[in-house]
C-alpha cells in the first residue's frame, strides 16, 4: 500500500489546480497552530523538559553569597583600668561559599530520573500529535458526510417535489388517486424537513472542525462526494501489525518511559541509605574596627561526610512505596500493549471489511438506479404506482448515504491503523488527500 500511496502523492503533485479545496494535510497544519488541546500538551512538554536541567543541577557546584551588616553598642562598666566606657561600632562581613557533591547516589538517580521524564514528555507529546491528527480527521470526515447528506437530501427533496407535482397532474387528469397525490405531498414535506435537519448537522460539524482548526473554509466539502479505489493494508497480516503495535505504539512507549521513571524513583528512595560526600569551600571577610582587628579574611576548604543512621522509618517506607509503584507501572504497560493490539485489530478489520462494504454498496447504488428507472418507466406505462417510485427513490438515496459514509470510515480506519503502530504523520494525511484527489 505504501507504493500505491507514493504514486498517489506523485499524482497529486502532478495534478491540476482543480484540487484547490483544503485537505487533511493543510487542515492539520492549521490544527497544530490553533487547537487548544494540543497547545496545552505542547506547553506541558516545554514545562517537563526542565526536569533534565533540574536533575542536572544536583550534580553541579552550588555557590552562595552571604552579606551581613550590623551596628553594635556596648556600655561597659569594669573595675579594670580603662575598662569602662561606651563603644559604638559597625560590623560588616561577606562570605562566598561553594558546595560540590563528590558522591551522592540520590542525586545521581535524580539526574537519571530527570532525563527519563524528558523522554516521557516527548512520547506523550508525540501521542498528542497523533491524537490531533485523528481528532481533526474525524471532524473533517464528519463534515464531508454532513455536506454529502445535505446534497442528497436536497436532491431527494427535489425528486419528491417533482413526483408530487406529477401525481397532482395525474390526479387532475383522472389517472392517479387522491391517495397517491397525498402520499407524494407528505413525502415531499418530510424530505423538506430532512433538508433543514441536514443543514443543521452540517453547521454543527463545521463548528466542531472549527474548534480544532480555528476557521473552516466555506468551500470545504463543496466538491461533492469522494470516489476512490480502496486497497488492503500492507502487509496484509494482522499479526505483523500487532507486533509493531506492541513495540511502536506511542502510548506503549510513554508507558515504557513511566516504568523507567518508577524504577529510578525506587532507586532514588533506596539511595538515601547511602552516605554522601561533599566538597565545601568558603571565603569570608569581616570588618569590626572596635575589636581586636579592623579587618579579617579567612578561607577554608574541606570535605563533609554525611552518614544516615535513622530517619524514623521514612526512607524504608518510601522504598517500599516505590517498589509498588514500579509494579503498577509494569501493569499499566501491559495494559497499554493489550489496548494497542485491540486498536490494531479494530482498525485492520475495519480497513479490510470496508473494502467489501464499499464494493457491495457501489453495486447496490447501481442496482437501485436501475430499479428506479424501471419503476419510473412502469409508472408511465401504468404498471407501477406512485408509491413504488417513491420507495425506490428513498432506497437509492439511503444507499448513496451509506456508501459515502463507508468510504470516509475506511479512510479513518486506515489512519487509525497507522496511529496504532505509532507511524501516523503528515505524509499519511497527504496520501489520503492524494487518494481522494485522484479518485474524484
C-alpha positions as CSV (number, residue, x, y, z in Angstrom):
1,X,0.0,0.0,0.0
2,X,2.9,2.3,0.6
3,X,4.0,2.1,-3.0
4,X,0.4,2.9,-4.1
5,X,0.2,5.9,-1.9
6,X,3.6,7.2,-3.1
7,X,2.2,7.1,-6.6
8,X,-0.9,8.8,-5.4
9,X,1.2,11.6,-3.8
10,X,3.1,11.9,-7.1
11,X,-0.2,12.1,-8.9
12,X,-1.3,14.9,-6.6
13,X,1.8,16.8,-7.2
14,X,1.3,16.5,-11.0
15,X,-2.4,17.2,-10.8
16,X,-4.4,20.3,-11.9
17,X,-5.5,23.3,-9.9
18,X,-8.9,21.7,-9.5
19,X,-7.7,20.3,-6.2
20,X,-7.8,23.6,-4.5
21,X,-10.0,22.6,-1.6
22,X,-8.1,22.3,1.7
23,X,-7.5,18.7,2.5
24,X,-6.3,16.8,5.6
25,X,-2.7,17.9,5.3
26,X,-3.4,21.6,5.1
27,X,-6.0,21.4,7.9
28,X,-3.6,19.5,10.1
29,X,-1.1,22.4,9.8
30,X,-3.9,24.8,10.9
31,X,-4.8,22.4,13.8
32,X,-1.2,22.4,15.0
33,X,-1.4,26.2,15.3
34,X,-4.8,26.7,16.7
35,X,-6.0,23.6,18.6
36,X,-6.2,24.4,22.3
37,X,-5.8,20.8,23.4
38,X,-2.6,20.4,21.5
39,X,-1.4,23.8,22.7
40,X,-1.9,22.7,26.3
41,X,0.1,19.4,25.6
42,X,2.9,21.4,23.9
43,X,3.1,23.8,26.9
44,X,3.2,20.7,29.3
45,X,6.0,19.3,27.2
46,X,8.0,22.5,27.4
47,X,7.5,22.6,31.2
48,X,8.5,18.9,31.6
49,X,11.7,19.4,29.6
50,X,13.0,21.4,32.6
51,X,13.2,18.1,34.5
52,X,16.5,17.5,32.8
53,X,18.0,20.7,34.0
54,X,16.5,20.2,37.5
55,X,18.1,16.8,37.7
56,X,21.5,18.0,36.5
57,X,21.5,20.9,39.0
58,X,22.1,18.5,41.8
59,X,25.4,17.4,40.3
60,X,26.8,20.8,39.6
61,X,28.5,23.2,42.0
62,X,26.4,25.3,44.3
63,X,27.5,28.9,45.1
64,X,26.1,31.2,47.7
65,X,27.0,34.7,48.8
66,X,26.1,36.0,52.2
67,X,26.3,39.6,53.3
68,X,25.9,40.9,56.9
69,X,25.8,44.5,58.2
70,X,25.1,45.4,61.8
71,X,25.7,48.2,64.4
72,X,26.8,47.2,67.9
73,X,26.5,49.4,71.0
74,X,28.4,48.3,74.2
75,X,28.2,50.1,77.5
76,X,31.0,48.6,79.7
77,X,31.5,49.1,83.4
78,X,34.7,47.4,84.6
79,X,36.9,47.9,87.7
80,X,39.9,47.4,85.5
81,X,41.8,50.4,84.4
82,X,40.5,51.7,81.2
83,X,37.9,49.0,81.2
84,X,34.8,51.2,81.4
85,X,33.2,53.2,78.6
86,X,30.7,53.2,75.8
87,X,31.6,51.7,72.5
88,X,29.6,52.0,69.2
89,X,30.8,50.4,66.0
90,X,29.6,49.0,62.8
91,X,30.3,45.4,61.6
92,X,30.5,44.2,58.0
93,X,31.0,40.7,56.8
94,X,30.8,38.9,53.4
95,X,31.0,35.1,52.8
96,X,31.3,33.3,49.5
97,X,30.5,29.6,49.8
98,X,31.0,26.6,47.4
99,X,29.5,23.2,47.7
100,X,30.1,20.3,45.2
101,X,28.8,16.8,45.5
102,X,31.5,14.2,45.1
103,X,29.4,11.2,45.9
104,X,25.6,11.4,46.3
105,X,23.8,8.4,44.9
106,X,20.4,10.0,45.4
107,X,21.4,13.0,43.3
108,X,22.8,10.7,40.5
109,X,19.5,8.9,40.4
110,X,17.6,12.2,40.4
111,X,19.6,13.2,37.3
112,X,18.7,10.0,35.5
113,X,15.1,10.4,36.5
114,X,15.1,13.9,35.1
115,X,16.2,12.6,31.7
116,X,13.6,9.8,31.8
117,X,10.9,12.4,32.5
118,X,12.0,14.4,29.4
119,X,11.8,11.2,27.3
120,X,8.3,10.5,28.8
121,X,7.2,14.1,28.0
122,X,8.4,13.7,24.4
123,X,6.5,10.4,24.0
124,X,3.3,12.0,25.4
125,X,3.6,15.0,23.1
126,X,4.1,12.7,20.1
127,X,1.0,10.8,21.1
128,X,-1.0,14.0,21.4
129,X,0.2,15.0,17.9
130,X,-1.2,11.7,16.6
131,X,-4.4,12.2,18.5
132,X,-4.7,15.7,17.0
133,X,-4.4,14.2,13.5
134,X,-7.2,11.6,14.4
135,X,-9.5,14.2,16.0
136,X,-9.1,16.5,13.1
137,X,-9.6,13.7,10.6
138,X,-12.7,12.6,12.4
139,X,-14.1,16.1,12.4
140,X,-13.1,16.6,8.7
141,X,-14.8,13.4,7.6
142,X,-17.9,14.2,9.7
143,X,-18.1,17.5,7.9
144,X,-17.8,15.8,4.5
145,X,-20.5,13.3,5.4
146,X,-22.8,16.1,6.6
147,X,-22.2,18.0,3.4
148,X,-22.9,14.9,1.3
149,X,-26.1,14.2,3.3
150,X,-27.3,17.7,2.7
151,X,-26.6,17.4,-1.0
152,X,-28.5,14.1,-1.1
153,X,-31.3,15.5,1.0
154,X,-31.7,18.4,-1.4
155,X,-31.7,16.0,-4.4
156,X,-34.2,13.8,-2.8
157,X,-36.4,16.7,-1.9
158,X,-36.3,18.0,-5.5
159,X,-37.1,14.5,-6.9
160,X,-40.0,14.0,-4.5
161,X,-41.2,17.5,-5.3
162,X,-41.3,16.6,-9.0
163,X,-43.0,13.4,-8.1
164,X,-45.6,15.2,-6.1
165,X,-46.3,17.6,-9.0
166,X,-46.6,14.7,-11.4
167,X,-49.0,13.0,-9.0
168,X,-51.1,16.1,-8.9
169,X,-51.2,16.4,-12.7
170,X,-52.2,12.7,-13.0
171,X,-54.9,13.2,-10.4
172,X,-56.2,16.2,-12.3
173,X,-56.3,14.1,-15.4
174,X,-58.2,11.4,-13.5
175,X,-55.4,8.8,-13.8
176,X,-54.0,8.9,-10.2
177,X,-55.9,8.6,-6.9
178,X,-56.1,11.1,-4.2
179,X,-54.1,8.7,-2.0
180,X,-51.2,8.9,-4.5
181,X,-51.3,12.7,-4.5
182,X,-51.4,13.0,-0.7
183,X,-48.7,10.4,-0.2
184,X,-46.4,12.3,-2.6
185,X,-47.1,15.5,-0.9
186,X,-46.4,14.0,2.6
187,X,-43.1,12.5,1.4
188,X,-42.1,15.8,-0.1
189,X,-42.8,17.6,3.2
190,X,-40.7,15.0,5.1
191,X,-37.8,15.4,2.7
192,X,-38.0,19.2,3.0
193,X,-37.7,18.8,6.8
194,X,-34.8,16.5,6.3
195,X,-33.0,19.2,4.3
196,X,-33.3,21.6,7.3
197,X,-32.1,18.9,9.6
198,X,-29.1,18.1,7.4
199,X,-28.3,21.8,7.2
200,X,-28.2,22.0,11.0
201,X,-26.0,18.9,11.3
202,X,-23.6,20.5,8.7
203,X,-23.3,23.7,10.7
204,X,-22.6,21.8,13.9
205,X,-20.0,19.7,12.1
206,X,-18.4,22.9,10.7
207,X,-18.2,24.4,14.1
208,X,-16.7,21.2,15.5
209,X,-13.9,21.2,13.0
210,X,-13.5,25.0,13.5
211,X,-12.8,24.3,17.2
212,X,-9.7,22.4,16.1
213,X,-8.5,24.5,13.1
214,X,-9.9,27.9,14.2
215,X,-11.6,28.7,10.9
216,X,-13.1,26.3,8.4
217,X,-13.0,27.5,4.7
218,X,-16.6,27.9,3.5
219,X,-15.8,26.0,0.3
220,X,-14.7,22.9,2.2
221,X,-16.8,19.8,1.1
222,X,-18.4,21.6,-1.7
223,X,-16.9,19.5,-4.5
224,X,-19.3,16.6,-3.8
225,X,-18.7,13.0,-2.7
226,X,-15.2,11.4,-3.0
227,X,-14.7,8.3,-5.0
228,X,-11.5,6.2,-4.9
229,X,-10.3,2.7,-5.1
230,X,-9.6,1.3,-1.6
231,X,-6.7,-1.0,-1.0
232,X,-5.8,-3.7,1.6
233,X,-3.2,-3.0,4.3
234,X,0.4,-3.8,3.5
235,X,1.4,-6.2,4.9
236,X,-2.0,-7.9,4.8
237,X,-1.2,-9.8,8.1
238,X,-2.8,-8.8,11.3
239,X,-0.1,-10.4,13.5
240,X,2.6,-8.3,11.9
241,X,0.6,-5.2,12.8
242,X,0.1,-6.4,16.3
243,X,3.8,-7.0,16.9
244,X,4.5,-3.5,15.5
245,X,1.9,-2.0,17.9
246,X,3.4,-3.7,21.0
247,X,6.8,-2.2,20.1
248,X,6.0,1.1,18.5
249,X,2.6,2.3,19.8
250,X,3.2,5.8,21.3
251,X,1.1,5.0,24.4
252,X,3.2,1.9,24.9
253,X,6.4,4.0,24.5
254,X,5.2,6.5,27.1
255,X,4.3,3.7,29.5
256,X,7.8,2.2,29.0
257,X,9.2,5.5,30.0
258,X,6.9,5.5,33.0
259,X,8.3,2.2,34.1
260,X,11.8,3.6,33.8
261,X,10.8,6.6,35.9
262,X,9.2,4.4,38.6
263,X,12.4,2.3,38.8
264,X,14.6,5.3,39.1
265,X,12.3,6.7,41.8
266,X,12.7,3.4,43.7
267,X,16.5,3.5,43.3
268,X,16.5,7.2,44.5
269,X,14.5,6.3,47.6
270,X,16.8,3.4,48.5
271,X,19.9,5.6,47.8
272,X,19.0,7.6,50.9
273,X,20.5,4.8,52.9
274,X,24.0,5.6,51.4
275,X,26.4,8.1,52.8
276,X,27.2,11.3,50.8
277,X,30.4,13.2,50.4
278,X,30.7,16.8,49.5
279,X,33.5,19.3,48.9
280,X,32.9,22.6,50.7
281,X,34.9,25.8,50.5
282,X,34.3,29.3,51.9
283,X,36.0,32.7,51.7
284,X,34.9,35.1,54.4
285,X,35.9,38.7,55.1
286,X,34.9,40.6,58.2
287,X,35.4,44.2,59.3
288,X,34.9,45.1,63.0
289,X,37.1,48.1,63.8
290,X,36.3,48.3,67.5
291,X,37.6,44.8,68.4
292,X,41.0,43.3,68.1
293,X,41.4,43.7,64.4
294,X,40.0,46.1,61.8
295,X,39.8,43.5,59.0
296,X,39.9,39.7,58.9
297,X,39.9,37.5,55.8
298,X,39.5,33.7,56.2
299,X,39.4,30.9,53.7
300,X,38.7,27.3,54.3
301,X,38.2,24.1,52.3
302,X,37.2,20.7,53.3
303,X,35.2,17.5,52.9
304,X,31.9,16.9,54.5
305,X,30.7,13.3,55.0
306,X,27.1,12.6,55.9
307,X,26.1,9.1,57.1
308,X,22.3,8.5,57.5
309,X,21.6,6.5,60.6
310,X,17.9,6.7,61.3
311,X,15.1,8.9,59.9
312,X,12.1,7.5,61.8
313,X,11.4,4.8,59.1
314,X,10.7,7.3,56.4
315,X,13.4,6.1,54.0
316,X,12.3,2.4,54.3
317,X,8.6,3.4,53.8
318,X,9.5,5.4,50.7
319,X,11.4,2.5,49.3
320,X,8.5,0.1,49.8
321,X,6.1,2.5,48.3
322,X,8.4,3.0,45.2
323,X,8.6,-0.8,44.7
324,X,4.8,-1.0,44.5
325,X,4.7,2.0,42.0
326,X,7.1,0.0,39.8
327,X,4.7,-2.9,39.8
328,X,1.8,-0.5,38.9
329,X,3.8,1.0,36.0
330,X,4.5,-2.5,34.7
331,X,0.8,-3.4,34.8
332,X,-0.1,-0.1,33.1
333,X,2.5,-1.0,30.4
334,X,0.9,-4.4,29.8
335,X,-2.5,-2.8,29.6
336,X,-1.3,-0.3,27.0
337,X,0.2,-3.1,24.9
338,X,-3.1,-5.1,25.0
339,X,-5.0,-1.9,24.2
340,X,-2.7,-1.3,21.2
341,X,-3.4,-4.9,19.9
342,X,-7.2,-4.2,20.2
343,X,-6.8,-0.9,18.4
344,X,-4.8,-2.6,15.6
345,X,-7.4,-5.4,15.3
346,X,-10.3,-3.0,15.1
347,X,-8.6,-0.7,12.6
348,X,-7.2,-3.6,10.5
349,X,-10.6,-5.3,10.3
350,X,-12.3,-2.0,9.6
351,X,-10.0,-1.4,6.6
352,X,-10.4,-5.0,5.3
353,X,-14.1,-5.2,5.7
354,X,-14.5,-1.6,4.5
355,X,-13.3,-2.7,1.1
356,X,-16.0,-5.3,0.8
357,X,-18.6,-2.9,2.2
358,X,-17.7,-0.2,-0.3
359,X,-17.8,-2.7,-3.2
360,X,-21.2,-4.0,-2.1
361,X,-22.7,-0.5,-1.7
362,X,-21.3,0.6,-5.0
363,X,-23.1,-2.3,-6.6
364,X,-26.2,-1.5,-4.6
365,X,-26.2,2.0,-5.9
366,X,-26.1,0.8,-9.5
367,X,-28.8,-1.8,-8.9
368,X,-31.1,0.8,-7.2
369,X,-30.5,3.3,-10.0
370,X,-31.7,0.6,-12.5
371,X,-34.6,-0.2,-10.2
372,X,-35.7,3.4,-10.0
373,X,-35.6,3.8,-13.8
374,X,-37.6,0.7,-14.2
375,X,-40.2,2.0,-11.6
376,X,-40.5,5.3,-13.4
377,X,-41.0,3.6,-16.8
378,X,-43.5,1.2,-15.2
379,X,-45.4,4.2,-13.7
380,X,-45.6,5.9,-17.1
381,X,-47.0,2.7,-18.6
382,X,-49.4,2.1,-15.7
383,X,-47.7,-0.9,-14.3
384,X,-46.2,0.7,-11.2
385,X,-47.7,3.0,-8.7
386,X,-46.5,6.3,-7.4
387,X,-45.7,4.6,-4.1
388,X,-43.3,2.2,-5.9
389,X,-41.4,5.1,-7.4
390,X,-41.2,6.9,-4.1
391,X,-39.9,3.8,-2.3
392,X,-37.3,3.3,-5.0
393,X,-36.1,6.9,-4.7
394,X,-35.9,6.7,-0.9
395,X,-33.9,3.4,-1.1
396,X,-31.5,4.8,-3.7
397,X,-30.6,7.9,-1.6
398,X,-30.3,5.8,1.6
399,X,-27.7,3.5,-0.2
400,X,-25.8,6.6,-1.5
401,X,-25.6,8.0,2.0
402,X,-24.3,4.6,3.3
403,X,-21.8,4.4,0.6
404,X,-20.2,7.7,1.2
405,X,-20.2,7.2,5.0
406,X,-18.4,3.9,4.5
407,X,-15.8,5.5,2.2
408,X,-14.9,8.0,4.9
409,X,-14.9,5.4,7.6
410,X,-12.5,3.3,5.5
411,X,-10.1,6.3,5.3
412,X,-10.4,6.9,9.0
413,X,-9.7,3.3,9.8
414,X,-6.6,3.4,7.7
415,X,-5.4,6.4,9.7
416,X,-6.2,4.7,13.0
417,X,-4.2,1.6,11.8
418,X,-1.2,3.8,11.2
419,X,-1.7,5.5,14.6
420,X,-1.9,2.2,16.4
421,X,1.6,1.3,15.3
422,X,2.9,4.8,16.1
423,X,3.6,5.8,12.5
424,X,0.8,8.3,11.7
425,X,2.2,11.5,10.3
426,X,1.7,14.4,7.9
427,X,2.8,12.2,4.9
428,X,-0.1,9.8,5.6
429,X,-2.5,12.7,5.6
430,X,-1.0,13.8,2.3
431,X,-1.5,10.3,1.0
432,X,-5.2,10.3,1.9
433,X,-5.5,13.7,0.1
434,X,-3.9,12.2,-2.9
435,X,-6.1,9.2,-2.9
436,X,-9.4,11.2,-2.9
437,X,-8.0,13.8,-5.3
438,X,-7.1,11.2,-8.0
439,X,-10.2,9.1,-7.4
440,X,-12.6,12.1,-7.5
